[in-house]
Structure formats: structure tokens, C-alpha cells
Amino acid sequence: MSRLEDALRETVEAVTKEIEHLLPSGEGLDQRLFEAMRYALLAGGKRLRPFLVMSSAGLFNVSKESALRVAVAVELVHTYSLVHDDLPAMDNDDLRRGKPTCHIKYDEATAILVGDALLTLAFEILGDKKTHSDPEVRCNLVTSLAGSAGAQGMVGGQAIDLAAENEDLDIGAIIRLQRLKTGELIAFSCTAGAILGHAPEPAHHALQGYAHDLGLAFQITDDLLDTLGDEADLGKRAGKDADLGKATFVSILGVDRAQEQASMLADQAVSHLDIFDEKADLLRDVARYVIERQN
């Protein structure tokens, strides 16, 4: 097993344990909500965004407890977005990570409430003094994640994605869409360690540059997997972008050029990490992993 595979596995285990610790449990009539929250959160997944939080925090000697709490907050926001995106009013998917989506397993109303609860819990965690002793750091984490997740970030990207079905988007419009929908949460994950560690501006900017290129490489690979991937490996329906008539990196660039672009972006992402020397080797490994993954 490679160094990165070991580190990813350790992160999955640590984040899962922390999720189980931080996720409240209900009793009585609200029991179904908490059961559905656990179902959505513990259904598997690569935990890539939490891994980026933990790895960026490691560059600045941030305590593991602080980094883990932020990592969980990011995963809560990411999972909320998946639960809502899968709804019939959005992408209308019935399979996620090889299992029935939350609204299929439970019902649409419960899935909406699950997303609402996960999102608000994420900010409750970030605002708690257990996450960091410095209130300014906690405030910066809250405002940064809010910006990445909101109308000028992930939610705005999803709105553009819905509006763009059967539209002839050019490559610039697709880049903006994916930078918001996917890239902004990846960017927060990569820079959270710099916020936690009171990092100087050059380090913060380096991680922002890395995240920008990594996010685009990640999305191009997603488009390639949607075109070329196997549903059993993906754990979700393949080919749905083409079925919906969506413009993607692959539909505009073609498979070969899209693969070349993803590889170039991965190399470019790595180049931003030179100031961190060998401390950023895991982040360098992630850049290659993102474009070589099968799901």
C-alpha cells in the first residue's frame, strides 16, 4: 500500500470516528432525522476534502484535534450538498456511493431536513472554542466556509448547473461553473490549515493556487469518469451528463484533450507547493491521485 493510500485510510478512520463523536443522537419523534443523518454521513466515500484539511493543517503544525473538527465540518457541508443535489428537484439520482440516496432510503422531506441539519451543524462545530482557542481564527473559518458554500460558491455553481441544461456553454463558462460548484469547497479545504495555523500570506496564496488547479483537474476527471467510467466502480449512474445534454469539459474538449488538460493541471497544482518542500509531499501525491482515480 502506498504512502498516500495509508494516509487516506488513516484519515477516513479518524474522520469517521470524529463524526460519530460529534453527531448528536435523537430520541422520540426526531429519531428518524438523526438516523438519516448518520446514513448519509457514514455511507462511505473517499473523504478527500477532510484529507486536504488535515494535510494543509500538517504544514503548520496545527493540533490534530483542531484539524479534525474542521475536517468534519467540511464533510458535513459536502454531504449536505450531495443529499440535496440527489433530490428529484435537482439531479434526481437514486444511487450514491453504491447505496440508495437519502431521499430513496427515507423520503424527500427527511432528505431536505438532513441537508439543513448537516449544514448548520458544520458551523456550530467551527464556532465552538474546542475548534480553536483564538476567536478570530474561528470567525475566519466560519466566513471562509460560508463564502465557499453559499451563493457565490457551491450553491451558486449548482444554480448555474441547473440553468445550463441544454445550453451551449463555452469552456470559460464551464470553468466558472465548476470552480464554484466543486472548486470552492476544495479551496476551503486546502486553505483551512493556513487559517488554523496563522500562516503568512505567501503560504496562503500558494495553497489557493494549488486548490484552484486541483479543483479543475478533479472536475475534468469527474467528467471523464461520467463518460468512460463503469457504474459499479462509480457507485452512481454513469452517462447522466450526456443524457441531460449538459456541456462538460469532455463534450467540448474531447476525451484525449480533456485527459491532457487534467494532467497539465495536476502538474501545475504541484508547482504551487515548492515553498513547502517535502512537508507537502502528500498534497503532491493527491494531485496525481485525483486524475488517476476510478471513482
N, C-alpha and C positions, 0 to 999 in steps of 0.2 A: 504494500500500500504506500502511495506517495506521501510526501510531506503535506501537501495540500489536502489530500483525502483524509489524513489523520486529523488535521486541524479542523476541517469541515465537520467531521464526525464528532469531535470534542465540542464544537460549538452547538451542534444540533442537540447533544445530550445536555449541555449546560443551559441552553435557552429553554428547552422543553421542561427541565426541572424548575427553572425560574418562573416560567409561565404557570405551572401547576401551583407554585407557591403564591404568586401574585393574583391569580384569577379567583375572584370570590365565588362562593357557592351559595345557592339559594335554598329556600325551603318553602313548602306550600305551593301556591299557585304560580310563583315565578320560577319554579324548579326547571321547567321546560326551556326557559330562556338560557339559564346557565348551562344546561346540558348541551344546548345547541351551540353556545359559545365555545365550549370545550371541543365539540365535534369539529367545528370549523378550524380551530387553532391547532388541534393535535392530529390533523388528518395527514400529516407528513409534510413534504416539501424540503427544499434544499437549505432553507434559512440563509440564503445568500446575503440579504440585507443585514440581518444581525451579524453575520460573519464580517461584513465590511465595517460595521460599527466596532466590533471587537478588535479587528486588525488595525483600524485607524487609531483607536484608543491606545493600542500597544506601542505605537510610535512615540507616545508622550508619557508613558509610564502611569497611565490612569489606572485607578484601582479596578479590579475585576468586578466588584460589586456595582460600582457606578456604571461601568460599561455594559454590564449585563442588563441592568434596569433599562437603559436606553435602547439596547438591542431588542428587548421585549416590546418596548413601546413602538418601535419601528415595525416589528412583526404584527402587532395588533392593528396598526394602520394598514399595512399591506393586506392582511387577511380581511379586514373590513371591506377594502376595495374589491377584493375577489368575490366576496359574498354578494355585494351589491351589483358588480358587473355581470354576475351569472344570472341575475333575475330576468324574468321574461321581458320586462320593460327595457332592459339593456341588451346584453348579448344572448340571453335565452339559452344558456348552457345547462345540461343536465349531468355533466360529469366533470369532476375536478380532482386531480391527483388520483385518478382511478377509482374514485368513490362518488356516490350521488352528491350533487351540490346541496348546499344547505337548504334551499327552498324546496328541493325534491325530498330530501330526508325528513324535513319538518313541514313548513309551509311558508308562503311568501311573506306573510306578516311577521312571522318569527324571524325570518332571514333579515328583513329590514331592521328589526329591533336588535338583532345580533350585531349588525354593522354599526348601528348607532352606539351600542354599548361598548364595543371594542374601541371605537374612535375616542369616545370620551374617557375611557379607562386609560388610554395611552397618555393623554395629557394630565390625568390625575397622577400617574406614575412620574412623569417628568417634573411636575410641580412639587413633588414630595421632597423634603430635605434629605431623605435617605439616598436620593439620586446624586446629590452633590451638596456640599456644605455651603457653597457660595450661591446666594440667591440670584446674582447676576448671571451666572452660568445657567441656572435652571430657567431663568427668563429667556436667555438666548436660545436654549434648546427648544422651548415652547414656541417662540416666534419663528424660529427657523423651520421646525417641523410643520407648523401651521401654514407657512408660506409654501412649502413643498407639497403639502397635501391638498391645499384649497383651490379656489377658482383660478388662481394664477399658477397652479401647479398641476397635480394629478387629476383633480376634479375637472379643471378646465380642459385638460387633454382628453378626458373621456367625453366631454361635451362636444369637442371638435370631432372626435372619432365618430360619434353618433350622427352628427350633422353631415359628415363627409361621405356617408354610404352612397355609392353610385355617383360620387363627384369625381371629376378628373383633377386630382391633386398633383401638383408638381413636386419635385424632390425637396424643395425648400419648405413647402407646406407640410410634407410628411415628417421632415426632420423636426419642425416646430411641434407638431402633434406628439411625436414620440418623446421629444425632450421633456414635454410637460407630463404626459401620461405615465411614462416609465422612468425617465431620466431624473426627474426632480427628487423622487424618493430615494433613488440610488445616490444622488448627490448629497442629500442629508446624511445618509448612512456613512458616506465616505468622509464627510467633514465633521461629524458628531464628535469624533475623537479629538479633533483640533479645538472644538468648543470646550469639551471637558478638560482638556489639558492646557488651556490658556496658551495655545500655540501662537507663534508670531505670524504676521500676515503672509510672508513668503511660503510658509508651510501650508497655511490655509488655502492659498491660491493654487499651490501645487496639487493639493487634493481635489480642489474644484475642477482643475483641468483634467486630472485623471478620471474623475467621475463623469465628466461630460463625454469623453471619448469611450469610456467603458459602457455608459448607458446606451449610446448609439450602437456599439458593437453588440450589446446584449439584444437590442430590439431587432437588428438585422438578422441575427441568428434565430430569434423567435419567428420572424417571417420566413426564413429558410426552413425551419422545422415544420411550420404550418403547411409549407408546400411539399416538402420532401419526407417529413417525419412519419413514423408509424404510430397509430393511435394507442397501441398497447404501451409503447415507450413513453409517449407524451402524457398519458393519463387523462387526456381530454380529446375532444373531437378535432381531427385534423381537417385542413382544407376549408375552414369556415370563412376565411377572408375572401377567398376566391368565390365561394358560394354567395357571399353578400355583395360581391362586386367592389370590394374595397381596394383602393390603391395602396400598395405596400412598396417597400424597398425592392422586393423581388419582382413585382409586376412592372416596375419602372426600369430597374437596372438589369433584370435577368439574373438567373442563378449564379453564373460564373462571376459577373461583376459584383454582385452582392457579396459573394464569398471573399473576393479580393478586398472589397471595401471593409468588411468586418475584420479581416486580418490586419489591414493597414491601421484601422482604428485601435486595435488591441496593442499594436506596436507603439502607436502614438501615446496611448494611455500610459504604458510603461515608461516612456521617456520623461513623463512629468515627475517621476519618483526618484530621479537621480539625487536630489538633495537629502534623501533619507538613507542612502547607502544600503547595506544588507538588511537593515531593520524592516524594509518594505518588501522583502522577497516574497512573502505570502500574497501581498497585493499584486505583485508581478505575476505570480502563478495564476491568480484569479483571472487576469486579463486573457490568458490563453485558455483557461477552463471555460470561460464564458462563450467562446466561439467554437469550442470543440465538444460541448455537451450534446447529449442526445434527447434531453427533455427540458 
